[in-house]
Amino acid sequence: MKFFAVILAVFALIGCSFALKDAVCGQEHSANGMGIIQCAAFVPSWTFDASANKCLEFVYGGCGGNDNRFGSEQACRQKCVE
């Protein structure tokens, strides 16, 4: 029984080490527009790529997308990079 508890604790610690700093950081990165529709805005933005654990620059078209969008690299890094 103690062995099972130790194994469970180890898996819990491993799971915590892979957790994102914020849920927004796990959203799809560089989401732009609504399907094939691209909006007319041209907003230089930053997004977090969770698989690479880094912030990427992209141009946001102004509609659609998600909350994984930041106004600066610094804001992205503070929120998401570990």
N, C-alpha and C positions, 0 to 999 in steps of 0.2 A: 504494500500500500504506500509506503514512504517513497519507494522507487517511482511509482506512478505520479506522486505529487511533485517530485523533483523534475521529472520529464515534463510535466505540465508547466511548471514554473519556467523551465528553460525555453519552451516554445512561446510562452507569454513574453519573455524578455526579447526573444528574437523578433516577434511580431511588433513589439514597441519600437525596436530599432529601425524597422522599415516604414514606420508610420510617417505620414507627411506632416509638416509643421502646421499646415492649414488645409482644409478640405478644398478650397478654391484651387490650390496648386495641383490637385489631381485631375482637374477638368482638362478636356481636350485643349491642346495649345494651338495658337494661331487661328482660332475659329473666326472666320470673316464672312459676312454676308449671310444670306438665307438661301442655301442650296446654290442654284446657278445664278441667282440674282446678286449682283454686286452693287452696293450703294455708292453714292457720288462723293462721299467724304474721303479725305486723305489724311489720316491721323497716325503719325509715327507712334508706335506703341511697343510695349514689351510683354512677353508671355513666358510662362514657365513650362519647360519640357521636363516632365517628371522622369522619363526614361533616361535622359541624359543628365539630370540634376543640374540644369543650368537655364539661365534666362536667354531668350532669343528676341531679337528685334523683328518686327513685322509692321505692315501698314494695315490699320483697321479702316474698313470702308464706312463705318458709321451706323450700321444696323445689324441685327442678329448677333452672333457671337455669344460669348459667355463672360463670366466674371474673372476668368484667367487673363486679364488684360490690365496692364499697369502703365502709368504715364512716364515712368523712368526705369532705367535698369536698377538703380538703387532701391526703388520701392519694391520691385520684383524680388531682388535678392534678400531684402529684409524680411519679406513675407514668406518666401519659399525655400531659398537655398540653405542647406544645413551645413 
